[in-house]
Structure formats: structure tokens, C-alpha cells
Amino acid sequence: MSPVPPARGLLVAAPRSGSGKTTVTLALLAALARRGVAVRAVKSGPDYIDPAFHAAATGRPGLNLDSWAMPPALLDHLMAGAAQDADIIVAEGAMGLFDGVAAEPGRTGAGADIAARFALPVLLVLDVSGQSQTAAAVLRGFLGHDPRVRMAGVVLNKLGSARHERMIREAVAPLGVPVLGAVPREAGIVLPERHLGLVQAGETDDLSARLRALADLAERHLDMDGIRAAAGPLACAATAAHHLPPPGQRIALARDAAFSFMYAHVLEAWRAMGAEIVAFSPLADAAPDPSCDVCWLPGGYPELHAGRLAAASRFLEGLRHFAQTRPVHGECGGYMALGRTLEDADGTTHALAGLLDLETSFSRRRMNLGYREATLLAPSPLGMPGARVRGHEFHYATVVSRGADAPLADLCDAEGRPLGVSGSRRGTVTGSFFHAIARA
């Protein structure tokens, strides 16, 4: 194995979701980039939204690292690649630092796994609203919970006053953990939200202005020099990895506001293995390029654009013609678009591609969330029968009917509990709510 270039890194984490770690992460990224630092961002866990904001803040591609879904060799390969052109890696955790699933050590999906594997010191963001000296007790718990994880410093977020800040600083001082940021409550900048989380980066019209404001916030309220000094050298080496194989030589990829959820590491691997990605926009009523040998419809927000998709006759007819002779696969939103009907949140039913017998509804919302391991039951762009693929589901759609189509895969959850068959297949067309991340 060859050594990784001397990049340094840290992980921004918190005790729970909603503590402000995304705001702090974006502020830090934007400020470092504005200073001319070659910074690369990483998101721990399955997430499409945050890496797009990371990319906008840094000018470099976003990247996901997931300790449950990705084999260790793939984690090492991806981190080594990210470090090649970066001075510093800033990783952002998901949920709380130690929140994961019951799995073997190091493969729980928790941000702590990523911190431990790559020796990333942790910058802990504490929401101190409604407390003062208790913040020291919370920090003390983090210091002793997992010996693999080292706390580099703490950011006090949502401070109410100078007195509030002083009391907490005095309480945490005996713990020997430096306070590397103190953010007043009124300084927080909230990004717009929607039912599946943040609005996508490409839909945030004033994103450049927001990122400039976040960089200003970092310069005012974060110890930028202290944070850079706290970053540690990455403990990883470049290694070979087994990626999801490309489903074809020329891949027609739906890509627009309705179909945007595609993991960057998957596309990069397909290109590295010689595949060509040919993007097209269903919302612009474009059909898949007929010179391609496979079509892939990623997840996204088709329910927000169902009327336009139903009226996109060139897209629908072109997709149907493509599917007569070549494979077509849909993930989550793409799966719904391949179905007969989609009922939006207002109760309006839209006729879509009809390549699968699927009927889905958003007016009868039900959250489906969690890691999944899929064992394929038939050939598809995901692989051959018996192949195991790890990924996740996150959607609010309800399946009204799968019709007579055969299932695509047998699913288990993160702890190996059977969930039954899932997805659909008919002829050359396959689809499921399952988002593929890596081979098991």
C-alpha cells in the first residue's frame, strides 16, 4: 500500500441532531476556502443533501463515508483519494457522534467509527441553550466514552450572553479541552428546510450569499487558527477497493431537480472503470440517449414535479422505447417514476411511465428509514442473482399496489433481521426504494 499525502483532518460532531453541526461545518468550510486552503469535505453516513452544500462551500466534490454500508477497504480507498489534493479534510457526522446500529465494532455507521478509523480529532458542537455548567458534564461524558476517539476542542453554540459564555468556559476549563468557538444564539444562519430535510443546494437561490455570511460567522466566532492546528494527520493508506460495477458502458443518467440523489463515489468509480455517463433531464422532456446501453433513474423529488413529468411526453415515450431492448433501473424516486401512477401530497394522481405495475402515494405519508442489505433475486443493473448490496431507504411514499410484478430483492435491516422481498421487476425494467452504496 502506498502512503497518503500529508493531509490533516478532523470530524465535526455533536451529541444529537439539531445541535448546529451543519452550520458550523459549512461556516468552517466556507472560511477555509476563502482563505485559499485546499479543503475537502466528507459526510459520515448516507446523505445526499449535505455533500452538495459541502461541494458548494469548498469548490470540490462532496464525499460520503459510511462505516456500515462500505467495506473497510473502500473507506480507505475513498479517504486516500480525497486526501490527494487537500490540505485538510473536514468530516461532518450524522445525528450524535456515537449514534449507529448494533453491529461489529467499527462498522456501526456512527461518525465515531470514521473518527477512529482515520484518527480524526473531534470538534464537538454543543448546543448550550438552556444550560450552563451542565455543558461540562456533557463534555466529560464524551471524553471518557470511547478511548478510540479524541476530543480536539469544543464549539459552544447558541450562547445567550457574555455571562453565559463565561460560566461555561469556567466549567469546562478543568477538563483541558480547548474552546475553539463561541457562537451567539442570534448569529445562527438557518438553511431552508423541506419534508425530506434541507432544500437541495442547487435550489437555494441565494446560496453564495449564505456561504459568504457563514464564512463571516466563522471568522467572528470560531478560532480558525486553533481549529486548523487541532486537525490531526490522517491515519490511512491507499488501497484497492471493490466498487459497485458499472451497469453498462454508456449509462443514460436522469439528472435534474426531480432526480438528483446519486452518490458521487459510485459515479466516480463507474467512470474510473471506463463507463461513460450521459446525463439527460426528464423535467426538460428529454429522453435517454438511444446510443446508451442502460438507463438509470436516481432518487430525488418526483412527487414535487409529478405534473411536469406526467406531461413530459418525449421523456416518457423515449423511456418506454428504450426499455423495449435495454435495462432500465430506478432507485426510490426513479422507481416511483417507472410505475403506473403517483399520487402527490394534494391527492392528485399522475400517470407516469407504466413500465412497472407500481402505484404510490404521498397523500398517505409513512416514513421508511434505515440501512438495508439487499440480496438480488434476478439480474439487474445492481448485479447478478445472489449478489448482496448494502445501502439504505429514506422516503415517505406509501406503496398502494405493486401489482403482479415479481420482486427484485430480499431485504434485511442493519442487524440482519429479514424484511421480506422488495422492489419490482418486469422484463428489462427493475426498481426499488433501496439506494445502493456498496457491495456487501
Secondary structure as the mmCIF struct_conf table of DSSP 4:
data_model
#
loop_
_struct_conf.conf_type_id
_struct_conf.id
_struct_conf.beg_label_comp_id
_struct_conf.beg_label_asym_id
_struct_conf.beg_label_seq_id
_struct_conf.end_label_comp_id
_struct_conf.end_label_asym_id
_struct_conf.end_label_seq_id
HELX_LH_PP_P HELX_LH_PP_P1 SER A 2 SER A 2
STRN STRN1 PRO A 3 PRO A 3
HELX_LH_PP_P HELX_LH_PP_P2 VAL A 4 PRO A 5
BEND BEND1 PRO A 6 PRO A 6
STRN STRN2 ARG A 8 ALA A 13
BEND BEND2 PRO A 15 ARG A 16
TURN_TY1_P TURN_TY1_P1 SER A 17 GLY A 18
BEND BEND3 SER A 19 GLY A 20
HELX_RH_AL_P HELX_RH_AL_P1 LYS A 21 ARG A 34
TURN_TY1_P TURN_TY1_P2 ARG A 35 GLY A 36
STRN STRN3 VAL A 39 SER A 44
BEND BEND4 GLY A 45 PRO A 46
BEND BEND5 TYR A 48 TYR A 48
HELX_RH_AL_P HELX_RH_AL_P2 ILE A 49 THR A 58
BEND BEND6 GLY A 59 ARG A 60
STRN STRN4 ASN A 64 LEU A 65
TURN_TY1_P TURN_TY1_P3 SER A 67 ALA A 69
BEND BEND7 MET A 70 MET A 70
HELX_RH_AL_P HELX_RH_AL_P3 PRO A 72 ALA A 83
TURN_TY1_P TURN_TY1_P4 GLN A 84 ASP A 85
BEND BEND8 ASP A 87 ASP A 87
STRN STRN5 ILE A 88 GLU A 92
BEND BEND9 MET A 95 GLY A 96
TURN_TY1_P TURN_TY1_P5 LEU A 97 PHE A 98
BEND BEND10 ALA A 102 ALA A 102
BEND BEND11 GLU A 104 GLU A 104
TURN_TY1_P TURN_TY1_P6 PRO A 105 GLY A 106
BEND BEND12 THR A 108 THR A 108
HELX_RH_AL_P HELX_RH_AL_P4 GLY A 111 ARG A 117
TURN_TY1_P TURN_TY1_P7 PHE A 118 ALA A 119
STRN STRN6 VAL A 122 ASP A 127
TURN_TY1_P TURN_TY1_P8 SER A 129 GLY A 130
BEND BEND13 SER A 132 SER A 132
TURN_TY1_P TURN_TY1_P9 GLN A 133 GLN A 133
HELX_RH_AL_P HELX_RH_AL_P5 THR A 134 HIS A 145
TURN_TY1_P TURN_TY1_P10 PRO A 147 ARG A 148
STRN STRN7 MET A 151 LEU A 159
HELX_RH_AL_P HELX_RH_AL_P6 ALA A 162 VAL A 172
HELX_RH_3T_P HELX_RH_3T_P1 ALA A 173 LEU A 175
TURN_TY1_P TURN_TY1_P11 GLY A 176 GLY A 176
STRN STRN8 VAL A 179 PRO A 184
HELX_RH_3T_P HELX_RH_3T_P2 ARG A 185 ALA A 187
HELX_LH_PP_P HELX_LH_PP_P3 VAL A 190 PRO A 192
STRN STRN9 GLU A 193 ARG A 194
TURN_TY1_P TURN_TY1_P12 HIS A 195 LEU A 196
STRN STRN10 GLY A 197 LEU A 198
HELX_LH_PP_P HELX_LH_PP_P4 VAL A 199 GLN A 200
HELX_RH_3T_P HELX_RH_3T_P3 ALA A 201 GLU A 203
TURN_TY1_P TURN_TY1_P13 ASP A 205 ASP A 206
HELX_RH_AL_P HELX_RH_AL_P7 LEU A 207 HIS A 221
STRN STRN11 LEU A 222 LEU A 222
HELX_RH_AL_P HELX_RH_AL_P8 MET A 224 ALA A 230
STRN STRN12 GLY A 232 PRO A 233
STRN STRN13 ALA A 237 ALA A 237
HELX_LH_PP_P HELX_LH_PP_P5 HIS A 243 PRO A 246
BEND BEND14 PRO A 247 PRO A 247
BEND BEND15 GLN A 249 GLN A 249
STRN STRN14 ARG A 250 ALA A 254
STRN STRN15 ASP A 256 ASP A 256
TURN_TY1_P TURN_TY1_P14 ALA A 257 ALA A 258
STRN STRN16 PHE A 259 PHE A 259
STRN STRN17 PHE A 261 PHE A 261
HELX_RH_AL_P HELX_RH_AL_P9 ALA A 264 ALA A 272
TURN_TY1_P TURN_TY1_P15 MET A 273 GLY A 274
STRN STRN18 GLU A 276 PHE A 280
HELX_RH_3T_P HELX_RH_3T_P4 PRO A 282 ALA A 284
TURN_TY1_P TURN_TY1_P16 ASP A 285 ASP A 285
HELX_LH_PP_P HELX_LH_PP_P6 ALA A 286 ASP A 289
TURN_TY1_P TURN_TY1_P17 PRO A 290 SER A 291
BEND BEND16 ASP A 293 ASP A 293
STRN STRN19 VAL A 294 LEU A 297
STRN STRN20 GLY A 299 GLY A 299
BEND BEND17 GLY A 300 GLY A 300
HELX_RH_3T_P HELX_RH_3T_P5 PRO A 302 LEU A 304
BEND BEND18 HIS A 305 HIS A 305
HELX_RH_AL_P HELX_RH_AL_P10 ALA A 306 ALA A 311
HELX_RH_AL_P HELX_RH_AL_P11 SER A 313 ALA A 323
TURN_TY1_P TURN_TY1_P18 GLN A 324 THR A 325
BEND BEND19 ARG A 326 ARG A 326
STRN STRN21 VAL A 328 GLU A 331
TURN_TY1_P TURN_TY1_P19 CYS A 332 CYS A 332
HELX_RH_AL_P HELX_RH_AL_P12 GLY A 333 ALA A 337
TURN_TY1_P TURN_TY1_P20 LEU A 338 LEU A 338
BEND BEND20 GLY A 339 ARG A 340
STRN STRN22 THR A 341 GLU A 343
TURN_TY1_P TURN_TY1_P21 ALA A 345 ASP A 346
BEND BEND21 GLY A 347 GLY A 347
STRN STRN23 THR A 349 ALA A 351
BEND BEND22 LEU A 355 LEU A 356
STRN STRN24 GLU A 359 SER A 361
BEND BEND23 PHE A 362 ARG A 364
STRN STRN25 ASN A 368 LEU A 376
BEND BEND24 LEU A 377 ALA A 378
STRN STRN26 SER A 380 SER A 380
TURN_TY1_P TURN_TY1_P22 PRO A 381 LEU A 382
STRN STRN27 GLY A 383 GLY A 383
BEND BEND25 MET A 384 MET A 384
TURN_TY1_P TURN_TY1_P23 PRO A 385 GLY A 386
STRN STRN28 ARG A 388 HIS A 395
STRN STRN29 THR A 398 SER A 401
TURN_TY1_P TURN_TY1_P24 GLY A 403 ALA A 404
HELX_LH_PP_P HELX_LH_PP_P7 ASP A 405 ASP A 405
STRN STRN30 ALA A 406 ALA A 406
HELX_LH_PP_P HELX_LH_PP_P8 PRO A 407 PRO A 407
STRN STRN31 ALA A 409 CYS A 412
TURN_TY1_P TURN_TY1_P25 ALA A 414 GLU A 415
STRN STRN32 PRO A 418 SER A 422
STRN STRN33 SER A 424 ARG A 426
TURN_TY1_P TURN_TY1_P26 GLY A 427 THR A 428
STRN STRN34 VAL A 429 SER A 432
BEND BEND26 PHE A 433 PHE A 433
HELX_LH_PP_P HELX_LH_PP_P9 PHE A 434 PHE A 434
STRN STRN35 HIS A 435 ARG A 439
#
